[in-house]
């Protein structure tokens, strides 16, 4: 959001699909990995500002 004009400068939708093995798995590790990846994606976008 631009403070002077109140215009939206950036809008994005994060879509990531993940799964665990057929017998289940460690959801905490899965969530941590997904959050880290989303953070890296967002950081890559913000570097352009």
ABEGO torsion letter per residue (X at the ends): XBAAAGBBABBBBBBBBBBBBAAEEBAAAAAAAAAAAAAAAAAAAAAAX
